[in-house]
Amino acid sequence: MSSSTPELVSAVSKAGALGSFGFAYTQPEAMQREAEAVRALTHAPFNVNLFVSNQPDAVAPSAQRGALDAVAGYYRELGLPPPEPVRQPYAPDLDAQLRAVEEIRPAVFTFHLGALAQAGVRRLQAQRVQVGGSANCIAEARNLEALGVDFIVAQGAEAGGHRGSYLRDPYDSMIGTLALVRMIVHAVKTPVVAAGGIMDGAGVAAVLALGAQAAWLGTAFVPCPESGAPPVHKDGILSSTDDGTLVTEKFSGKPARAIANRFVREMHERSAPHLAFPAQNVLTGKLRAAAAKAGNPDFVAMYAGQAAPLSRALPAAELVAALEAETLEALDRLAALRR
Ligand SMILES: Cc1cc2nc3c(=O)[nH]c(=O)nc-3n(C[C@H](O)[C@H](O)[C@H](O)COP(=O)(O)O)c2cc1C
């Protein structure tokens, strides 16, 4: 299950922040259902987020052998039948998902891992949906500005989850949040939202000082009781260490920051082959699900940012209230330096 349940999204939005649905792997009908569930709980605005990268061409079963063999031992270890070649579609149909967004008409729509076509941006904006996209480097921010988005999410290298890179190799754009946000603020006129490593109000105040208009937090909300992340993922974040994450493509086929568990470490040590995104996500799906169900953290994709050790297991509304109070405190502390 996705971390972003209707309960989490509505609790965050009700508390005055902007709750966000990560609908990358969600079918259009479920998107509609979950959006309706939020609207039954609150009239507050919320964000819908999609991955907009291209689907890879079908990978022939014979070309999947290496990637299948690389995970077969883990399937066996969990008592699962051997993994089978994966077939298209590897993910929900993006056009159908975008049609669902137009029907849902959220206050905000954001996209990740690519650039939405300009016509798509304009169509949503004509429906008074604010549109934002993720950038990992200045070139991507400029490209998003040329598309006419309402805001740019500057996602630093610290960030948990998938790198939003789409013009460059994600490993070539591992720019920290502090540097990236400041450079993008200088490079574009479009409002910037900062993401990556922000876990408390001091982090929020820091990115506001850099010129961001808002802060975007992911990892901080994963341990909330309303989040749909499996308990092992929540525990993994709450007990993580400062150097406990790394960027890996072994879960989905695209680089994403996750807690370095046994699966990630061994797959990297062996330089194990993997399929293209999102075929690899399908290939590891049953393994991840079985491990989550068994409470075994070894094979769960525990996406998390570098600042995960700063996380706290608070209900979402309390976390939003704490973030607000801490931000004001941090701003007061800074203002006191002038006296
Ligand atoms: C569990 C998890 C799932 C995520 N899923 C998405 C997603 O579906 N779409 C997206 O744009 N970003 C996703 N992200 C990345 C966040 O949008 C954001 O860039 C990141 O969490 C910010 O860094 P932080 O984790 O240090 O707060 C995810 C992050 C995490 C931790």
The ligand as an SDF file (V2000), in Angstrom:
LIG
                    3D

 31 33  0  0  0  0  0  0  0  0999 V2000
    8.2520    6.7390    0.9290 C   0  0  0  0  0  0  0  0  0  0  0  0
    8.4350    7.8290   -0.0930 C   0  0  0  0  0  0  0  0  0  0  0  0
    7.6510    7.8010   -1.2440 C   0  0  0  0  0  0  0  0  0  0  0  0
    7.7950    8.8160   -2.2050 C   0  0  0  0  0  0  0  0  0  0  0  0
    7.0060    8.7930   -3.3230 N   0  0  0  0  0  0  0  0  0  0  0  0
    7.0470    9.8480   -4.1780 C   0  0  0  0  0  0  0  0  0  0  0  0
    6.1320    9.9490   -5.2560 C   0  0  0  0  0  0  0  0  0  0  0  0
    5.2870    9.0700   -5.4810 O   0  0  0  0  0  0  0  0  0  0  0  0
    6.2010   11.0540   -6.0630 N   0  0  0  0  0  0  0  0  0  0  0  0
    7.1210   12.0610   -5.8360 C   0  0  0  0  0  0  0  0  0  0  0  0
    7.1210   13.0560   -6.5510 O   0  0  0  0  0  0  0  0  0  0  0  0
    8.0230   11.9490   -4.8480 N   0  0  0  0  0  0  0  0  0  0  0  0
    7.9780   10.8920   -4.0100 C   0  0  0  0  0  0  0  0  0  0  0  0
    8.8630   10.8490   -2.9670 N   0  0  0  0  0  0  0  0  0  0  0  0
    9.8720   11.9160   -2.8440 C   0  0  0  0  0  0  0  0  0  0  0  0
    9.2640   13.1350   -2.1550 C   0  0  0  0  0  0  0  0  0  0  0  0
    8.3630   13.7730   -3.0300 O   0  0  0  0  0  0  0  0  0  0  0  0
   10.3190   14.1680   -1.7610 C   0  0  0  0  0  0  0  0  0  0  0  0
   11.1000   14.5530   -2.8570 O   0  0  0  0  0  0  0  0  0  0  0  0
   11.2340   13.6550   -0.6690 C   0  0  0  0  0  0  0  0  0  0  0  0
   10.5610   12.8530    0.2370 O   0  0  0  0  0  0  0  0  0  0  0  0
   11.8500   14.8310    0.0560 C   0  0  0  0  0  0  0  0  0  0  0  0
   12.9120   14.4280    0.8600 O   0  0  0  0  0  0  0  0  0  0  0  0
   12.7310   13.8450    2.3460 P   0  0  0  0  0  0  0  0  0  0  0  0
   12.3040   12.4490    2.1440 O   0  0  0  0  0  0  0  0  0  0  0  0
   14.0960   13.9730    2.9260 O   0  0  0  0  0  0  0  0  0  0  0  0
   11.6840   14.6900    3.0270 O   0  0  0  0  0  0  0  0  0  0  0  0
    8.7540    9.8540   -2.0120 C   0  0  0  0  0  0  0  0  0  0  0  0
    9.5260    9.8610   -0.8390 C   0  0  0  0  0  0  0  0  0  0  0  0
    9.3680    8.8680    0.1150 C   0  0  0  0  0  0  0  0  0  0  0  0
   10.2260    8.9320    1.3490 C   0  0  0  0  0  0  0  0  0  0  0  0
  1  2  1  0
  2  3  1  0
  2 30  2  0
  3  4  2  0
  4  5  1  0
  4 28  1  0
  5  6  2  0
  6  7  1  0
  6 13  1  0
  7  8  2  0
  7  9  1  0
  9 10  1  0
 10 11  2  0
 10 12  1  0
 12 13  2  0
 13 14  1  0
 14 15  1  0
 14 28  1  0
 15 16  1  0
 16 17  1  0
 16 18  1  0
 18 19  1  0
 18 20  1  0
 20 21  1  0
 20 22  1  0
 22 23  1  0
 23 24  1  0
 24 25  2  0
 24 26  1  0
 24 27  1  0
 28 29  2  0
 29 30  1  0
 30 31  1  0
M  END
$$$$
